[in-house]
Amino acid sequence: MSVSTSELPEERASSAATGLRSDSLGTADIAFFVVSAAAPLTVMAGVAPLAILLGGIGAPVGYLLAGLTLAVFAVGFTTMSRHVTSGGAFYAFITRGLGRPVGIGAALLALIGYNGMEIGVYGLLATTTRDTLHSLFGTDVPWLPVSLAGLLLIGYGGYRSIDFGAKVLGVLLVAETGILVLLAGGVLLKGGAHGLSLASLAPAHVFVPGTAAVLAFAFAAFTGFESTVIYRREARDPERTVPRATYAAVAFLGLFYAFVVWIAVQSFGDDQVVRAAGKDPAGLFFTAITTYVGGWAADLMHVFIVTSVIASLLAFHNAINRYALALAEEGVLPRALGRIHPRHRSPYVAGVAQTALGAVVVLAFWAAHADPYQQLLLWVNTPGMIGLLLLQLLAAIAVPCYFRRVPHTEGRLRTVVAPVVAAVLLATAIVLVAGHIDLFTGASPTVNVLLVVVAPVVFALGLPLAWWLRRARPEVYAGFATEPAEAPAPAE
């Protein structure tokens, strides 16, 4: 069902007054959403061993470099968030800087990116739950019921109020980071395998052939950090809360990732960790925590990996719902997706639609006898990851273009220097990820090419869509990604 263009400005104005629950989220709440989306425990236990295997003991520095790059990106990104307050976040920034056709392509890219990042993870939920049940109880369960149960659970979480979701994510995040802190404490107290070493920071160990692969993994580990701006309408004092949450998330993830990977190196020793990672990458962290803390802690880690995945799913689900809400208010998506629950003040119809889409994809992979990890997770997640990296690049380019055209009092460091540097670094990151895509997917060259081109093709489809909107629905096109006060007057 299409949106009546004559109703669009009125709906957009009323949404701010009676729509989403405003003044609900503080800095910590928004940071919980962002850090939970990154799933720190899952990234560390599931991916960091591969980074060590490929990059050696210098792998921790790769995560620091990725964090520094995204911190530079955040400078221009958060500066622009003070000037562009539309609920469309990424696509609104890109539209205001690079024009409506590019912005509409970015809107499609955001939908495929966030949906890909969430829906694929239902395959990971199935495999981690299955592995946990087998490890703890020796029980084998089919993966489909686990994924479907996860869809219902996450759908309910998105249906409830945003502050309910923030509280749930806060608890789950404390659990997953706490188990890693417990591992770190054990390693530090016992002095590691052969005494603590800072050799990981030495240039000779950082600048090695495998560093490019480590950087690719590291940038992927931050996926979703930029979603802070999506919650602007629900934040308390958003001009301060959103930037603080963004910087806090980037700083925490960069430092925490680097520290935990260094701890993993120390737990086996500089001269043994690469061999251990090659022998059993999936079990590296479980072996370490069993050795330094105890078998009970390894059992807890299994459980908390499952809750880590659940937290990531809920965080992405909430982000997707708010993008769908914004696009429904724009008139690009059906009007029904813009409905907000009268009590919970959540975009519940968008949540139901996203849950239904997830169920269709999960059932399709199950019907095709696909593997929940090798196909559902990796084949759906990878285009989503590339899509979000492309959005970051476009947003970085949009910042100086926007500030060049509007009067402002921001300094050139924030509006030109940092965004340009970030654009160069993000373009490099995309090249690294695309060049090492086989490390993420383990698929054939043909499949890898298809997975890489999905995001650019979706973005390109936005250009003819923009052309059609301009001709068939000119008021929707004219009001796309404008600030609420700037929306065009209703047609007479």
N, C-alpha and C positions, 0 to 999 in steps of 0.2 A: 504494500500500500504506500503510495507516494505522499509526500507532505504538501499540503496546500501552501503555496508561497505567501498567500495573504495572512496566514497564521504564524508564519515563522518568527518575525520579530517579537510578537506578543509572547510566544512560548519561551523565547530566549530570555526575555526580560523577567517573566514570571518564575522561571526556573531558579534564578538567583534568590528570589524571595521565598518561595514555597517548595523548592526542590530538594537538592541534596542537603544533608545535615551540615550546616556551616559551623565554624568555630568548634569542630570536634577533634581535630588532630593537632598535636604539638610536634615539635621537632623530633622527639624520640619515636612517636607513633609513625610518622612518615618514614623515618629511617628504618624502622622495623619492617615496613612493607618492602622497601628497596633491598635491604640486606637479605631478607627472607627470600625474595625472588632469586637472588644469586645462589641460594642453597649452599652456604659455606662448607658444611660437613660433607655433603655429597660431592662437591667439587674437589675437596681435599682428598677424601678417601677413594674417590672414583677416578679422578683425572690427574692429580698431582704426581702419583707414581709414574705415569707415562711421561710427564714433564721431566722428572728426574732421570728416567731411563734415557730420554733423548738428549737432554741438555746437561746431564751430569750434576755435580754438586753446586754449580752456579745457578740452578733453577730458581732459587728464592729471589734473586735479583730481577728475573723476568717479570715476576708479579709486582715488584716495586716499580719497574719501568712502565708497566701498563697502568698502574695506579697514578703515576705522575702524569702520564699522557692524558688520562681522563680528568685529572685535577685541572690541567690546563684548559681542557674543553669546558669544564664546569665554570670557568671564569666568565667567558662570554655567554654561556648558556644561562647562568643565573642572573647575569646582568640584563639579558633580554627578558627574562621572566618578570622583571619589575615593570616592563613596558607593554608586554603582550600578555593579557590576562584571560584570553579565550580558553575555554575548556578543551580545545583541541591540542594543546601542548605542542608536540613535535610538529604536526602538520601546520598548526597555526604559525609557529615561528618561521617555518620554511616558506609558507605563503606570503607572510609579511616581508620577507627578505628577497625571495626569488620569484614571486608572482603566483597567481592562482593555478595555472596549469601544472607547475611543478608541485605546488602545495596539494593539489588533488591527487597527483601521483603519490605524494608522500603519505596522504591519508590511506590510500590502498595499501601502501607498503607497511604502514603501522598496523593495519588489520592483519595482514598476512604474517608480519613479524611477531606480534604478540600472541596471535592464535597458534602459530607454529611453535613458539617457545612453550606454550602451555599444553596443547593437545598432545604433542609428542611425549611429554613427561608422564602421561598416564601409562605409557609403556614402561618407563623407569619405575613408577610406583608399583606396577605389577611385579617386575623382576626383583626389586629390593624387598618387597613384602614376601615374595616367594622364597628368596634366599634367607631372609630373617627367620621365617617359620621353619624352614628346613634346618637352619643352624641351631635354633633353640629347641625345637620339638621333633625334628626328623620328619616333618610333615611336608608333603608336596601338594600344592594347590594349583588349579588351572589359573591362567593369568586373566582371562576375560572377566570373571566375577569381581576380581580385585579392582580392575580398571573401572568397571561400571559402578562399583560401590564408591570408589574415589570420586567419580563424576557427581554422584548424588551428594556426597559429603561436601565437596567444594561448592557445588551449586547452592547448598543450604548456607554455607558460610558467606557467599556473595549476596544471598537474599537478605541476610541480617544486616544490621546497621554497620557503618564503617568503623565505629569505635569498638564494636564487638570483634570485628576482624583484627583490629590493631591489638587488642588484648590477647587474642588467641596467638597471633604471630609473635607477640612479645614473649609469651611462655615458651613456645616452640623454639624460638631463636636462642633464648637463654639455655635451653636443653642442649641444642646441637653445638653451640659454641662452648658450653660448659664442659662437654666431654673432651673436646680438643684441648681446652685449658688444663683439664685433668691429665691428659697425656703429656702435655708440656711440663707440668709440674713434676711428674714422675721422672721424665728424662733429665730435667735440670737438677733435681735432687740427687740423682745417681750419677750425674756427670756424663751422660751419654755412654756410648759403647767404648770409647777410648779417650775420654776427656772431651770437653767442649772445644769447638774449633770455629774460627771465623774464615776458614779457607774458602767458603762459599762466596765471600765478597771479593775475593782476589780477581783482578781483571783476567788473569790467565784461565780462570775457571768460568768466567762469565762470557767472554767473547770467544765462543767455540762454535763449530758448525751447527750444533743442535739448538743454538739460542733462538733462531728464527722459529723453530717449532714450539719452543717454550713460550715465546711471546704470543704465538697464535693461541695456545691454550690459555694463557693469562688474560688476553683481551676477552676471550669467550667467557671467562669466569666472572666478569663484571657485568654481564648482560642484564639489563633491566634497571641499572642504577639511576638512569635518567628519568625514571617514571615519577620522581618526586613532584614534578610540575603538574602531573595529572590530578593531584589531590589539592590543588590550589583552592578550589571552591569550598573544600571542607576543612581547610587549615585555619588555625588561629594565627592572626597577624601574618598572612602569607608572604608579604614582602621580606620578612625576616626568617620565618619558619622554613620556607622552601629552600632558600640558599643554604641555610645552616644544615638542613637535613641532607642536602646534596653533598656538601663538603664532608659532613660527618660520615656518610655512607662510603664515599670514595676513600677517605682516610682510613676508616676502619677496615674495609676490605683489602686495600693495598697492604697495609701493615700486618694485618692478621694473616692473610694468605702467605706473605713472605716469611713471617715468623713460624707458622705451622710447617711450611715446607722445610725450613731450616731445622726445626725440631725433628722432622722425619729423617733428615740427613744425619743428625747427631745420634739418633736412636740406633742406627746401624753402623755409623762411622763413615768418614769420608771415603775410605778405600773399599767399603763393602756395600754401600747403599745402592749403587747402580746395579750390581749383581743381584741384590735382593729384589729390586724393582723388576728386573728382567725375569727372575724366577717366578715371582708371584705378585704381579702388580695389584690385583684385586685384594690381596690379603695383606699388603704392606702395612697399612695402618692398624689392622687388627692384630697382626703379629707384634707390632711395636707396643700397643697398649696392653696386650697380654703380658709381655715381658716386663714392662716398667710399672704397671699398675695391678694387673690381675685379670683372670679370665672373666670375672663378673663385669669388669669395665668393657671388655670386648662385646659381651652380650648386650650391655647398654648401648654401645655404639651401633650395633645392628638395629636396635629399636629406634634410636635417634636418627639414623639415616632415613628410615621410613617417615618419621615425623618431619625431617628436613625437606623431603620431597613434597609432603603435604603442604608445608608452609610455602614452598615455592609456587605450588599450584594455586593456592589461595591468593597469593600476592599478584600473580599474573592475571588470574581471573578478575580480580577487582580492577586492575589496570585496563583490561580489555573492555569491561563493562562501561567504563567511563569514556573510552574512545568511542564506543558505539553510541553512547548517550549524546556525546558532542556531535557526532555525524548525523544522528537523527534530528537534533536541534538545528543543524545546518540545512536539513532537507535532502541530504545525500542518501541516507538510509531511511527505511520506513519509519513513519511517525510513531508507531507503537513501541519501538525500541527506546523512545525517549520518556516512557512512563516511569514515574518514581513512586515507590511504595509509600502510602500515606503515613504509616507508622514508623517503619524502619528507615525511610528516606533513602532507600537504595535504588539503583537502576535495575529493578528486579526482572523486567521483561527482557532487557539486554542480557541479563544473567541466564535466564531460561533459554534464550536463543543460543548463547554460547555453549551452554551445557548440551543442548540438543546437537549442535554442530560437532562437539567433541565426541558424543555418542555415535554419531554417524561415521566419523573417521575411525574410531576405535573398532566398531563393528565391521567396517570395510576391511581393515587390516586383519581382523580375526577370520573373516570369511575367506580371505585370500591365503590363509594359513601362514601369515607372516610372523616373524619373530618379534616379540614385543620390544626387545632392546635393539637388535640389529636393524630392524626396519621401522617399526612405529616410532621409537625414540629418535634414532639417528636420521632417518629420512625426512621426518617432519620437523624436528628441532633445527637441523642445519640450515634450511632456507630461512627459518625464523631468525636465527642468530645473524646471518648475513644481512637480512632485512633491517634489523635494528642497528647494525654497524653502519649501513648505508644511510639510515636516518640520522645518526650522529654526525656523519660527514656532511650531509646536506644542511643540517642545523648549524654546524660550524661555519659553513660557507655563507649561510643566510645572515649571520650576525653582523658582519661588517657591511653587507649590502643594505641591511635595514637601517643601521645607524648612519649610513652615509646620506640617507634620504630624509631623515626626520630630525628635528631640533632636539638636542639633549645636552645634558651636562656631564655625561660619563666620560672618563678618560680614555685616551687612545689605547692604553694597555689592555683595557677590558673590551673595547669595541673593535679593535683592529689586530693588535699584535697577538694576543692570546688566541683568538679565534683562527687566525691564519696559521699559526704554529700548530694548533690542534687539528686543523684540516689536513695539513701535511702528514702529521703523525697518524691520524685516523686512516688516511688513504694508504699509508704504509701498512697499517694493521690489517686492512681489508685484503691487500695483496698477499700478506703473510698467511692469513686464514685461507684464502682461496688457493694459494699455492701449496698448502699443506692439508687440503680438505680430506685427503685419503686417511690422515691420522684421526680425523673425527668420525668418519663413516665406515672405513674398512670395506667400502663398496668398489665396484668395477669402475674403470675410467668413464664409461658412458653414463652410469648413474651419477657419478660425481659431477660431471659437466651439467647434467640436468638439475641437480640440486643447487649448483652455484648460480645458474641462470634464472631460477624461479623468481628471485627477488627483483632483479633488473627488469624482467619481463612484466611483472606486476606493476612496477613503477611506470613503465612505458605505457601500459594500458590506461593510466591516468590521463594521458595527454588527449586521446580521442574522447574520453569521458568528459574532460573539461570543455572540449570543443562542442560536444553535444549539449552539455548544461548551458553553455553560453547562448546557444541557439534556441533550445527547446524550453529552458527554464531560466531565463536571464536574471530573475530576481534572486534565485538560489545561488547562481554563479556570483552575482554582485555582492551578496552578503556572506560569501564563504570566508570563514576565518577572520571576520571582522570582530572588533570589540563590541560587546552588547550595546553600548551607547552609539556605535557607528552603524548599526544594522539599518539597511534601507527601509524607508517608510513603507507600510503595507500598500498594496495596489488598491486603487479605488474600484 
